[in-house]
């Protein structure tokens, strides 16, 4: 699946946003990853979100609300449900497509209106990235990790749509090692 650079960045951002939720399936990390305005500032810096002014408690509340709505998109049972959720999100954000080439990036499209709040900014850009996934007929790529103690959101960009874990190095390997040890133990008890 070919995904433009700016869409990929927006997908990574929405996944990271959803995974900051205390119920985002972090297993051993139940705390809210965006529990205060400083954490929101750090998120904005980490993701190099442009055109963001001062942030306050109102922005944090709005981000929490948007985060929950994006989580609903990842839980949507089918493309029609995901599309309805995304349509509401981007309409409410006042989506205003425009071409830009800021900060050394080539031309790309921003969907947020100039001067938009950080919540509207993320809703517009990330919502449109999710919309492109649905338009491509790839809604099933929006997944949750299958590790029993995880459940983090991710976008499966594998060629054959076979990815089951948010991170194969952590969740995937941990489960494979546990299964191997169980098989060894079972084999040892039969001997």
QUIHUMO-V355696 format. One record per backbone hydrogen bond with DSSP energy under -1.0 kcal/mol. NH is the residue of the N-H (numbers start at 1). CO is the residue of the C=O. If there is no record, write none. Layout:
# QUIHUMO-V355696
nh=NH co=CO
nh=NH co=CO
This chain:
# QUIHUMO-V355696
nh=8 co=4
nh=9 co=5
nh=10 co=6
nh=11 co=7
nh=12 co=8
nh=13 co=9
nh=14 co=10
nh=15 co=11
nh=16 co=12
nh=17 co=13
nh=18 co=14
nh=19 co=15
nh=20 co=17
nh=21 co=18
nh=24 co=21
nh=28 co=26
nh=33 co=20
nh=40 co=36
nh=41 co=37
nh=42 co=38
nh=43 co=39
nh=44 co=40
nh=45 co=41
nh=46 co=42
nh=47 co=43
nh=48 co=45
nh=49 co=44
nh=60 co=56
nh=61 co=57
nh=62 co=58
nh=63 co=59
nh=64 co=60
nh=65 co=61
nh=66 co=62
nh=67 co=63
nh=68 co=64
nh=69 co=65
nh=70 co=66
nh=71 co=67
nh=72 co=68
nh=73 co=69
nh=74 co=70
nh=75 co=71
nh=82 co=78
nh=83 co=79
nh=84 co=80
nh=85 co=81
nh=86 co=82
nh=87 co=83
nh=88 co=84
nh=89 co=85
nh=90 co=86
nh=91 co=87
nh=92 co=88
nh=93 co=89
nh=94 co=91
nh=95 co=90
nh=96 co=111
nh=98 co=110
nh=100 co=108
nh=105 co=102
nh=108 co=100
nh=110 co=98
nh=116 co=113
nh=121 co=117
nh=122 co=118
nh=123 co=119
nh=124 co=120
nh=125 co=121
nh=126 co=122
nh=127 co=123
nh=128 co=124
nh=129 co=125
nh=130 co=126
nh=131 co=127
nh=132 co=128
nh=133 co=129
nh=134 co=130
nh=135 co=131
nh=136 co=132
nh=137 co=134
nh=138 co=133
nh=141 co=138
nh=142 co=139
nh=143 co=154
nh=145 co=152
nh=146 co=164
nh=150 co=147
nh=154 co=143
nh=156 co=141
nh=161 co=158
nh=172 co=167
nh=173 co=168
nh=174 co=170
nh=175 co=171
nh=176 co=172
nh=177 co=173
nh=178 co=174
nh=179 co=175
nh=180 co=176
nh=181 co=177
nh=182 co=178
nh=183 co=179
nh=184 co=180
nh=185 co=181
nh=186 co=182
nh=187 co=183
nh=188 co=184
nh=189 co=185
nh=190 co=186
